[in-house]
């Protein structure tokens, strides 16, 4: 096999897992993030302080350290995870912390009168969130969410340190075996660039769709 063939085969092996972990982590992070934001916004003050502290810890520790601690330190507390599960969990926690701040900012940007009007109409808190807050802030928070999704695509590369056989792990293995580091790293860079561009394109399409649905714009 030539270096080019081996590199393309490594990309074909690692890319599906990279995309799978990324999509699963984004989905989990969004769900947990919006839940954390809701609990902080509508919950008691003590819960807000506790969740705020946890969010700041996750945001303040580099992701590479979090992934390393979860996978290699987990067995010391009875948490024995496979590399793929540990990678998904680490990236999901990391994503949730940042997504929660985006959603919290979106909640704070909505005029308080809208929430009061919902309460006067007899809407419960869950109904207020799903029918008033989330639709109103969807367009304003989408660019920030898309930017974080792009960041998470690139953060998947860090999972190679815990032996997750994703894109960076498989392509780097070819480089180490063939000493063709320039060619393999160029292919790796191109692969991530394409993922980022596709993510940005999908976000722009989604933003235009939401704009048409909520504002009646093109």
ChimeraX attribute file (.defattr): number of C-alpha atoms within 10 A of each C-alpha:
attribute: neighborCount
match mode: 1-to-1
recipient: residues
	/A:1	6
	/A:2	8
	/A:3	16
	/A:4	14
	/A:5	10
	/A:6	18
	/A:7	24
	/A:8	17
	/A:9	14
	/A:10	23
	/A:11	22
	/A:12	15
	/A:13	16
	/A:14	19
	/A:15	19
	/A:16	13
	/A:17	17
	/A:18	22
	/A:19	16
	/A:20	13
	/A:21	23
	/A:22	23
	/A:23	17
	/A:24	15
	/A:25	26
	/A:26	26
	/A:27	15
	/A:28	18
	/A:29	24
	/A:30	21
	/A:31	15
	/A:32	19
	/A:33	27
	/A:34	20
	/A:35	15
	/A:36	25
	/A:37	25
	/A:38	19
	/A:39	16
	/A:40	20
	/A:41	17
	/A:42	13
	/A:43	12
	/A:44	10
	/A:45	12
	/A:46	10
	/A:47	15
	/A:48	18
	/A:49	12
	/A:50	11
	/A:51	17
	/A:52	17
	/A:53	12
	/A:54	13
	/A:55	20
	/A:56	13
	/A:57	12
	/A:58	17
	/A:59	16
	/A:60	9
	/A:61	11
	/A:62	11
	/A:63	19
	/A:64	18
	/A:65	11
	/A:66	17
	/A:67	24
	/A:68	18
	/A:69	15
	/A:70	21
	/A:71	23
	/A:72	15
	/A:73	14
	/A:74	14
	/A:75	12
	/A:76	9
	/A:77	8
	/A:78	8
	/A:79	13
	/A:80	15
	/A:81	15
	/A:82	13
	/A:83	20
	/A:84	18
	/A:85	14
	/A:86	23
	/A:87	27
	/A:88	24
	/A:89	21
	/A:90	22
	/A:91	27
	/A:92	25
	/A:93	22
	/A:94	25
	/A:95	26
	/A:96	27
	/A:97	25
	/A:98	21
	/A:99	26
	/A:100	24
	/A:101	18
	/A:102	20
	/A:103	28
	/A:104	20
	/A:105	16
	/A:106	20
	/A:107	21
	/A:108	12
	/A:109	13
	/A:110	15
	/A:111	10
	/A:112	10
	/A:113	9
	/A:114	14
	/A:115	18
	/A:116	13
	/A:117	13
	/A:118	18
	/A:119	14
	/A:120	10
	/A:121	10
	/A:122	11
	/A:123	16
	/A:124	11
	/A:125	14
	/A:126	11
	/A:127	13
	/A:128	19
	/A:129	18
	/A:130	11
	/A:131	13
	/A:132	17
	/A:133	22
	/A:134	17
	/A:135	13
	/A:136	18
	/A:137	17
	/A:138	17
	/A:139	19
	/A:140	17
	/A:141	19
	/A:142	19
	/A:143	15
	/A:144	15
	/A:145	20
	/A:146	19
	/A:147	14
	/A:148	16
	/A:149	23
	/A:150	21
	/A:151	13
	/A:152	21
	/A:153	21
	/A:154	16
	/A:155	15
	/A:156	25
	/A:157	18
	/A:158	20
	/A:159	27
	/A:160	19
	/A:161	16
	/A:162	20
	/A:163	15
	/A:164	24
	/A:165	21
	/A:166	26
	/A:167	26
	/A:168	27
	/A:169	20
	/A:170	23
	/A:171	27
	/A:172	20
	/A:173	18
	/A:174	22
	/A:175	18
	/A:176	11
	/A:177	10
	/A:178	13
	/A:179	13
	/A:180	15
	/A:181	16
	/A:182	10
	/A:183	16
	/A:184	26
	/A:185	17
	/A:186	10
	/A:187	17
	/A:188	21
	/A:189	12
	/A:190	12
	/A:191	15
	/A:192	20
	/A:193	15
	/A:194	11
	/A:195	16
	/A:196	19
	/A:197	12
	/A:198	13
	/A:199	17
	/A:200	17
	/A:201	13
	/A:202	12
	/A:203	19
	/A:204	15
	/A:205	12
	/A:206	15
	/A:207	19
	/A:208	14
	/A:209	16
	/A:210	18
	/A:211	16
	/A:212	12
	/A:213	11
	/A:214	13
	/A:215	10
	/A:216	9
	/A:217	10
	/A:218	9
